[in-house]
Amino acid sequence: MKPLIIETARLRVRRIGPEDVNAMFDVYGDAEAMRWVDDGSPITRAECEDWIRVTRKNYEVRGYGMFALLDHESSEIIGFCGLVHPGGQTGVEIKYALKREFWGKGLATEAVKALLAWGADCFGINHVIATVDPENKASQRVLLKAGLQAVDPRTNDDGSITQVFEWNASPSDADR
């Protein structure tokens, strides 16, 4: 098993690799789960393979990226969460997605909190944003519970609106 970067009460968090393509496709290939992401379409297995390659490069360049979330008891991959720079943006953004059967259990909040603290501790990341469809109230609750705050929405090039959340490390986050 790959080394863990974080362990919480219910989750183990580790780097992803090529062997995780099926688990990633289980999450990101689910049309219902992806209705809130980008154009609302699930991604293909080939896109999952590309994402894993990009993530592995991010580990080399930045030391962080997307990570697999494993159930503490079964070691099954239940989702993914990470600190990323989508589209080459300079600022850090937190992203997450879980298999639907794990929604509503507080696991996304647990993962987001852990990764924010880890990013602050290990990389000095003191400002992170998250972007959410304005209608995705469940994801907004995750972010609020994890300590992010809603800021002004942004208007995208296509005229759609994205709700933006932000997190700033507190002095206690940096002292851990």
N, C-alpha and C positions, 0 to 999 in steps of 0.2 A: 504494500500500500504506500502511496505517496505520503511524504511528510505533511503534517497539518500546519497551517499557518495560524489558525485560531480554533479554539474549542470553547463552546458555550454550554449551557445546561442541556440543550437539546440538539445541538448541531456540531458537526465537525466541518471545518472549512479547509479546502486544499486547492492547489493549482489543478487546472484541467489539462488534459492531454488528448491525443488522437483517439485513445480508447474510450473517450467519453462522448463520442459523436452520437451514439444511439440515445444516450440519456439527454443530451442537449436537444436532439430532434424530438424526443418525447415532450419536452417543455415548449420549445419554440416552433414546433411543427403543429401545435394544437391551435386550431383556428379560433376557438372560444377564448383561449388564454391570450392570444395575440391580437384580439380585436381592438385593443387600446394602443397598440404599438405601430408606429409609422403609418403605413396605409391600411393597417388592419389585417394584412395577409400573413399567414404563417410562413416561416422560412423553409427552404428545402434542405435536404441532407447535405447537398454540396455547399450551400451557404453556411451550414453548421461547421463543415470541415474548414472552410475559409476563415470563419470566426475563430476557430481554435488556433489556426496558424497565426492570425493576427494577435491573438491573446498571448501565444507563446513568445512572439516577438516583443510584445509589451513587457513581459516578465524580464526579458534580456535588457531592454532599453530603460524601463522605468522601475522594475522590481515589483510591479503590481499590474492588475488587469481584472478579468472576470475569474471567478472561482466557483468550484463545485460546492454545493451545500449537501452534506450527507447527514441523514438521520443518525443521531448518536447511538441508538440501539441497534438498528439493522445495517448500518453503513450504506444504505441505498441512497443514490443521488436523488434528492427531492426537488432540486432547483439550482439556480445560479445567482450569484450576486457579485458585484465588482465595482471597482473604482476605475473609470475609463475616461477617455478623451474622444468622444464620438466625432467623426468627421474631421479629426485633427484639431478640435477646439483646444485652446490653451488651458482653460479651467477644468477641474476634475468634476465628473458627474458620477453619481451612484446609480447603478441600474440593478434590477432584480427581477426574477420571474421564478415562480414555483409551479410544480405540477398541481393541477386543480384540486386533487384530493387533499392537498396540504394547505389550501387557502383557509383563511379565517381562524387560524390557530395561533397567531402571533409569531410565527416563524420568520416571516419577512421582516418584521420589526426587530426581532432578535438578531437577524443577520445584518441588517443595516446598522444598528447600533454598534455591533461588534466590529464591522469593517470601518466605520467612521473612526472609532477609537484606535484601531490598528493602524489606519492611515496616518492619524495624528502622531501616534507613538513612534512608528517605524520610519515615516517619510516626511514628517513635519507638515502634513497636509492640514491646513487650518481653515480652508474654505471649500465647500462642496455644494454643488447644486443637484437638483433632481428635476426632471420634467415629466409632467403628467397630463393626460387628456383631461380637460375640465369636467367631463362627465364621469371619470373614473374615481368615484368617491372612496372606494375601498383602498386604493393605492394612496390617495391623499391622507386617509386615516393612518396608514402605515407610516408615512413620512412624518406626520405630526407626532405620533407616539414615539418615533425614533429621535425626536428633538429638532427636526427641521421646521422652518417657518415659511409660510406662503409669502411670496413677494409679488410684485406686479407681473401679470401674465405677459407673454410675448406673442406678437403676431408673426406668423411664419410667412415665408415667401408666397405660399399658395393662398394666403388670407386666413388660414385656420389659426386658432388660438391654442397656446400651450400654457398650462399653469406651471409656474416655476416655484420651486422651494429652494431654500438655502440653509446651510449649516455652517456655523463658525465655531471652531474649537474654543472651548473655554480654557482658562488657565489650568484648571484641574485636569483637562484632557492631556495637556502637554506635559504635566508633571508625573504622569503614571510611570 
